[in-house]
Amino acid sequence: MQWEVVIGLENHVQLTTNSKIFSGSSIQFGAEPNTQASPVDLALPGVLPVMNKGAVERAIRLGLAVGAKIAPSSVFARKNYFYPDLPKGYQISQFEDPVVIGGQLTFGYEKDGKLETKTVNLTRAHLEEDAGKSLHEDYAGMTGIDLNRAGTPLLEIVSEPEMRSSAEAVAYAKALHSLVVWLGICDGNMQEGSFRCDVNVSVRPSGQKEFGTRCEIKNLNSFRFMEEAIAYEVRRQIELIEDGGKVQQATRLWDPDKKETRAMRTKEDAQDYRYFPDPDLPPLVISQEWVERIRADMPELPAAMRVRFVSDYALPEYDSLILTSSHEMAAYFEAVVAKAGKENAKAAANWLMGDVSSTLNREGVSIAESPVEASQLALLLKRIADGTISNKIAKEVFGAMWEAKSTDEHIADAIIDQKGLRQISDSGALEKIVDDVLAANEKSVEQYRAGKEAAINALIGQAMKASKGKANPAQLTELLKKKLAG
């Protein structure tokens, strides 16, 4: 039987406010346990929550970025459940009336070696408070409770179940991660829990319209773990059904050591949480004037920037998609082009998507942490364009620039001169190299003159080798053809 995978995501985004959503407590990461929990966070008798305006404004920014409706009035609700790290016995969240309704996110991903684009509809994005944290290590068999996170502002972004593979789900999550960081509403630190993913996975026979029974995989804090967890869960559900069993709706956790999901609890439905409006919080009223003030302060969004990169720099759609994968990457690209000139825009894109990105990945650093500054890369591109060095030699120069970690804008020139890497463009010197190569490779010469044009590649290779890679490739090729035709 052929199966179709159905995936929807719920992403918990920690907002970049200085204080918690309903109290003035700090949300700084790494503080000693229970040192950032006020009477409001501890749910002491008589305390009342007060809404954090900054959290609302960040939710509005997200809504505007995805083309959603910003609710003029939304309501906070109590979500009732009992965990040791939930002091009130309920979580303040939103249920029937979220602050952000609908919206779309368009993203690109590779499929069978080709760029695919997909648009996923969003159901909602609602504000809520985080719970505390249960600590199981170093407590002699007991569990400790740290309430520093209790009350941390979250924006939960819920997608429609429109993804059909782990590749689509991961690409969606990466695009959403990039967007919330781009907007400045989240720092995106997955290791610290600032961006967490819950993935709902189900399978159904191909062609069936009804959804299968879903399982939710909670708190994935790595894109790699997400891909692995989805792949495992899909296999588990298909094998279970094909063996005559039934999938039970449940919440599951991913075990990265055993590479498997395991049951955490039977999945609750909304009615199990006994949602009701929180009597301590009035409706959240958002005026159109407030929305427009925030809209006026919005940065250029990735989608608009992609269009501009294609029109202004004549870049392919694929390049623009990769370059706008983060605000830092896009800013770096534009800084390079500003120094190197628009005529080198495609070369800049190629370098950023190629050698620069591969080096960043290998070293485990972001583009913002690159020791090669945009102005330094721009000069390197100029030296390729003016024939000072070949593209091949430029890779060697780039490696040396990376290792040098210099702030000198002219470091590329210094390395080229220090290592003697300037291309041989002198016609006399090139002619001697060509004559020597032709004399030593009579067979290739005969093949080329007999109509086998590919034979010239061997001659070019020998000439480049003789020049230690320093010969100007264009001049060398032109001179070889001239000599061979004579």
N, C-alpha and C positions, 0 to 999 in steps of 0.2 A: 504494500500500500504506500502511496505517496502522501507525505505529510506537509502541512504548512505551519510555520512557526508564527505565533502572534506575540508581540512584545509591546509593553507600555512602560514608561518610566515615571517615577516620582523622585524628584531631586530636591534635597534639603540644602538650601543655600544660606549660610551664615552671613548676615548682613554686617557691613563695615561701620556700624555705629560705635561710639565710644562706651556706651552703657547698654544695659539690658532693655528688653522691650517694654517692661512695665515697672522698672525700678532704676535707680541711679547707680547700681553696682557696676563695677568695671567688668569687661569681658576679655581682659588681657589673658593670653594663653600662657600656661606654665606656672601660674601662681600656686602657692602652697594650698593643699586641699582645704576647702571651707573658709577661705579668707576673703572670698568675693561673693558672699551670700548675705544679703540684707534681710531684715524682718519680712519684707515682701516676698523675697525668694524662698524664705523658710516657711512661709504661710503661717506666721504667728497670728494669734487671734486679734481681730480689729484692724488689720492692715488692708489697704486698698491699692489696686494696681492703677498706674497712670501711664497712658499711651506715650510711646517714644515717637515724636514727630519725624525724626530722621529715618526710622524704619519704614514709615508710610511713604516718604518721598522716594526711598530706594525701590519700593514695590511699584510705585507709579512709573519710575524710569524703566523698569523691566517691561511693564505693560505697554508703554509707548514704543519700546524697541521691537516688540513682537506684533505690533498692530492690534493689540487687544482692546477690549472695552474696559475703561476704568469706572468701577461702580461709584455712582454719586453718593450712595449710602451702603455701607456694609456692616455686618454684625459679627461680634465675637461670641463664640460658644464655648461651653465647657465640654471637653471630651473626657469622659470618666473611665478611668482604669486604675489599677492598684499595683504600683511597682515601688520597691523600697526607695528608689531615687526620684520619686515624684511626691514631693512633700504635701501638696494640697489634696492628693487623691484624684486630681483631674488636671488636664492640660488645657490652657487657654489657647484656642485655635479658631478657625473659621470653618463653617460647614455650608449652610444654605446660601449665604451671601458673602462670597469672597471679594477681595478688593480688586482682583484682576480676573476678567472673564474672557476666555477664548484666546485667540492669537495664533501665530504660526511661526515655525522656525525652519528655514531652508538651509541645507548643508550639502556638502559634496563628499564623496568617498570613492575609493577605487573598487571596481568590480570587474574581474576578468581582464585586468590591465587597462581598463578604460575609466574615465571620470564619469560618475553618475551623480546626478543631483536629485534630492528628494525633499519634499516639504511635509512636515509633520504638524498636525493641528494640536494646539494646546487646549486642554479642558479648562484649566484655571490656574491661578497662583494665589495662595492665601498666606497671610501672616500667622505666625504662631510662636510660642515659646518652646525652647528646648527643655528636656528633662536633665536631671543630674547624671552622675556616672557611678556605676557600681565597680569597685576595684576588688579583684579577687587574688592578686598577687601579694606576697609578703605580709599576709595577715594570719599566718598560722592556722590555715583552714577556715578562717572567717572571711566575711565580705565587708569591705569598708565602703562608705558612701561619701562621695565628693559632690557637693552641691554648687560648686563654682559655675558649672554650665547651666544650672537651673535658671530659666528666664532669659537665656541668650536668644536674641532675635533671629528667627528663621523665616525664609520665604520658601514655601513648598510649591514647586512647579510641577504640575501633573500633565502628562501628555495623553493623547488618545492612543489606543492600542493599534498603531498603524505601522509599526516596524516589523519586518519579516525575516530578519537575520541578525546575528550577533554583530556583524559588520555595520549594519545600519544603526543598531542601538548604540554602539560605541562611538560612531561618527556623530550621532545626535548628541550624546553626552559631552563629547569634546567640543562641539559647536556651542552648546549651552554654557559650558564651563568658560570658553573663550569670551562669550557675550557678557556674562555677569562680571568677569574681570575687566573687560573692555569698558563697561558702564561704570566701573568703580563701586559697585554695590557689594562685591565679595572679593576677598583676597585670593580665593581659589585654592588655598592650601589643603590638599586632600589628606595629607598625613596628620594634620591637626584637626580634621573633621569639619573644615569650612565648606566642603562640597561633598555631599554624600549621595549615593545613588541606591534607590530601591527599584528592583526590576521585577515586573510582573510577566511571567512566562506561561504560555499555554500552547498546545498543539491541536490541530484538527485535520481531518482528511482533506486533501486538496479538493477544492470545489464546494466544500461545506460552508454555509454562511454563518451558522451558529458557532459561537466561541466554545472552545474546550474549557475544562476546569483549570483555573490559573493557580500558580504558586508564586508567592512573593519572596524574592531573595533580598534580604535586608542589609543595609549599611555597607555597601561596596565602596571602598575608598581608593580604588585603583582601576584604571581602564583595562589593564591586563587581567585583573581578577574578574572584572565584569564579563569580558569575552570568554574567559575560561568557565565561569559559573553558568553563563547562558548555554554554552555548548554542552556542559555536563547535564544541566537540567532538561534540555531538549532530549538528549539521549535517554535519560532516566524515564521521562514521561512516555516516550514512544515505546521503549522496551516494556514498560509496565502495562500499557494498553494492549500491545501485541501479545503479551503473555496472558491476557484475559483479565487483568486487574483494572482498577479504576483510580484515577488521580484524585486525591483528596485535597481540597482547598486548604492551604497551609502557609505559614510563614516559615521560611527556611534560612539557614545561615550558610555562608561559603567557608569551607575549611581549606585555606590555601596550602596547607601541608599535605593533607590527604587528597587534595584536588577533587573534592566532592561537596555537594550540598547536603545538609542534614536538617531534619525537622526541628523546629524551635517550638512551635505551638500551632494548634489548629487555627486557621485564619478567621478572625472576627469580621463581621459585616458592620456597617454603620450603626445599625440598631443596637448592637451589643455595647456601643460606647455611650448610649443614652445622651446624645447631644441635646443641649438646650441653651438658649441665649444666656450669656453671663450677666447676671443682674448688677454686677459691680462696674460694668463698662457700658457707656452709652453707645449708640450707633456711631460709626466712623463716617463723618460727612466730608466729602472731597468736592470742593467747588471746581468749576471749569476754569476759573481764573488761576487757581492753584496748579492745575494740570498744565495750563499754558505757560506758566512761569517755569515749570520744570522742563517742559518741551523746549523752551528757548535756551536752556542751559545744557541740552543734550549734546554729546560729541557726535561727530560724523560716524554713522553706523557701518558695520562691515559690508552690508549689502550695497549701500550707496558708494562706498569706497571701491568695491569690486568693479562696479560700473565705470567709475572714474578712472581706475587703473587701465581698463580696457580702452577707453576713449582717449585718455591723455597720453598714455605710454605705449599704445598699440600692443598690449600684452594679450596673449591667449587667455581664455576664460579660466583654464586650469591654473595658470600662473597666478592670476589675480585671487583665486580661491585659496591657494596655499599661502600667498603673501599676506592675506588678511586673516589668517588663522589666529593671530594675536595682534593686539595693538602695538606691542613692542616690535614685532617683526615688520609690520606695515610702516611704522615710524622709521625704523632702520633703513628699509628699502628707499623711502623717500629722501632720507638724509644722504644716502649714497648717490642717488640720481641728481640731487641738488648740486653735488660737488662734481660728479662725473659727466653730467649733461644728459639730456633726454635720449640722445643718440646711443647712449650706453645702457638704456633702461632694460632691454632684453638681456644683455650680458649680466647686469646686476641681478636680475631675477634668476637667471641660470645659476649664478654663483651662490645666491642665498638658498635656493632649493637644493643645490648640490653640495659642494665642498663645505660651505659654511654650516649647513644643517647637519651634515654627517659628522663634522667635527664637534658641534655642540652636543649631539646625541652621544658621541663616544666619550666626551668629557663630562657629560651629565650636568651641563649648565644651560641657562636660558640665553637668548639673544641679548638680553639686557646685561648679562654678565660676560659677554664676549670680550676678550682682551684685544681683539682687532676692532678698532673703532670704524664707524661709517666713513669718515673722511680718509682713513688709511686704506680701506678697501677701494674707495673711489679712485685713489691715485694708482692703485694696482691695475684697475680696469683701464685707466688712461694709458698706462704703459703697455698693456696688451694692444689697445687700439692704435697707438702710434708706432707699433712695431718694435718697441724697445725689447720686449720679451715675447715669447710664444705663450700660448695658453698652457702648454705643458710645463714650461719653466715657471709660469705664474703659480702653479700648484705648489712647487717647491718653495717659492718666495712666501706664499701664504702660510705654509707650515712654519717657516722661520719667523714670520711676523707673529704668529700665535704664540710661539715659544718665547719670543722676546718680551712680550707684554709691555711694549713701549708706548708712551703717550706722544711720541714724535710723529707728527702728521706725515713726515717724509720718510718714514721707516722703510717703505718699499724700495725707494731709490737707494738708501744706504745699504740694504741687503743685496740688491742687484749689483752695486759697485763692489761691495766687499767680497762677494762670491764670484765676481766676473761672469755674470749671467746675461749680459747684453747680447742681443741677437746679432749675428753676422749679417749685415746688410750691404757690405762693401762688395760691389760687383766683381772686382778682381779676385778677392778671396773666395767668393762663391764659385766663380768660374774654375778655379784650380781644383776645388773639391769635386765639382761635377765632372771635370775631365778625368780625374783619378778614378772616380766611381765608374764611369763609362768604360774606361780601359780595363778595369778589374771585373766587369760583369758583362762580358760579351754576349752570353746566352740570353740574358734579360733584354739586352739591346736588340738582338735579332728577333726575339719574340714580339717586342713592341712594334718593330718595323714591319713585322709580318702580319700585323693587324690585331695582336693581342694587347689591347690598351691597358689591361689590368697589370701588365708587366712593369709599368712605370712605378707602381706602388713599392715594389721591391727596391727599385733604384732610389726612390725618395727616402725609403727607410735606411738604406746604406749611406746616403749622403747626410742624413740627419745624425746617424751614428758617428760618421767621420767628423762632423762638426761638434760632437758632444751635445747635440740638441740645441745648439745656438743658432743654427742657420734660420734665416727668415723663410718660413715654409712657402709663402706665396711667391717670393722671388726665386726660391730654389726650384719650385715646380715649373715656373715660367721658363727658367733657364734650361732645365732638363728637356722640356718639350722643344725648345728652339734648337738645342744641340742634336736631339734625336731626329728632327725634321731636316737637318742640314746634310 
